[in-house]
Amino acid sequence: MKRLCILMAVLVLLSSVSFSALAAGAEFEVKDGVLVGYHGSAANVTVPSNVVSIGANAFKGNTALKSLSIPNSVYEIGEQAFYGCSSLAAVSGGDQVSRVGDLAFYGAPYVEQSTVKYLMLGHVLLWYNGTSQSVTIPSHCTAVAAYAFMKCDTLTSFTAYDGLLSIGTGAFYTCSRLTDVALPSTVSTVGAYAFDGTPYLDSLGDFATVGDQVLIKYNGGESAVTVPDGITRIASHAFSSSKLRSVTLPQSVYTIDDYAFADCVGLTEITLNEGLVTIGNGAFRGCKSLGTLVTPKSLRYIGQKAYSGSSIASAVLTGSGLNVSYHAFQDCPALKYVLLSSDTEALYDNAFDNCSGLEGISIPPTLSEISSQALSNCPNVTVSCDENSRAQSALAVHRMNTVNGDCDSDRSLTVIDSSLIQYYIAGLMPLGGAQVAASDFNYDAVIDIRDAFWIQMKAVGLV
């Protein structure tokens, strides 16, 4: 009996230990190595060793948090991760951190009350507390965080070693005496307004470039612009709210960063050449005069709200493994048709949300991922796709045209379909958005004589 009581007591103890461990673990919401949320109230927190990234807003507004220990597995801290943590005074570890998002520690004493000249977290310079006129940052620094030198009125020159990769949003904003900046060619990312309000920016000419030929600001006044060859990246807000009417990008540009052309309300035309890989979030948001969009085959990603609120009437989307992100074309009422090439890989939630004028979209059978909400609030759209394709099942709530090449929507292929397409190509008659989408017989996102030829061949039974 005594042994039984002892055994029961041990089981109860083990049960309580297990429950406590489970409860402690439940405080950390971790998904695929990303700490997306902390739900505890401890004053002293140690991030679990299986975490590789602390996500945006993970600890936001946690006023109980006083100290934080970051394991060396963590390499990234997201935007506003510790925003408003008004008691967070001490952070240890994190030796491998190489990226820190905007406002990650805003309102935390750890940064705002620091007296260290160079406040580093891993390889990131979070804050500069000095008053020197000339600054050379530590050699192991790979990133200057957002606002790190903001309003540093004593600073006149800044030097960084090879290995510096990125400069955050507003890093040197309104450093009113900063005239000399020496950046290595390793710098490939520069945040919005990083050098705004400095004499240095004014000295860089119409096309202000730094580091690895990153265009950080267009200082010119021309309405028709050809970006010089050799520029590799259009930085965030580089052209935003400018008076541009047309832009041609060279093949050397591989990335258009977030909001680069946002609110260019007079922009009617932009030429995107081969070599472009990424169009960032909100890159062309609010461009209310754009007419058409044709993407290069090199494109792989269109970001969230990239064209939200724009006036594009047609979108021809090609790209190697192209992903069209959430809300990419949200609120584009003038958009009539969309053609997707067979290289397109994914359409995410609400990609074309509230495109009330959208009449037709052509979706190839090779599309591997498509959200059932990709065409949310598009009441007039007809989906042209193959029978039994992913598009047909995922978008079943919408009208379907599953006869490939059926331009006149009579559920069959005839020479009339071929003739209509030939008249359209020759400019002899217009086609509605649903008709254009249905005309892309070979899913190459181009309506040409090849579509008409193969439709005619199939109509007469030769293929």
Secondary structure by P-SEA (a helix, b strand, c coil): caaaaaaaaaaaaaaaaaaaaaaaaaccccccccccccccccccccccccccccccccccccccccbbbbccccccccccccccccccccccccccccccccccccccccccccccccccccccccccccccccccccccccccccccccccccccbbbbcccccccccccccccccccbbbbccccccccccccccccccccccccccccccccccccccccccccccccccccccccccccccbbbbcccccccccccccccccccbbbbcccccccccccccccccccbbbbcccccccccccccccccccccccccccccccccccccccccbbbbcccccccccccccccccccbbbbccccccccccccccccccccccccccaaaaaacccccccccccccccccccaaaaaaaaaaaaccccccaaaaaaacccccccccaaaaaaaaaaaaccc
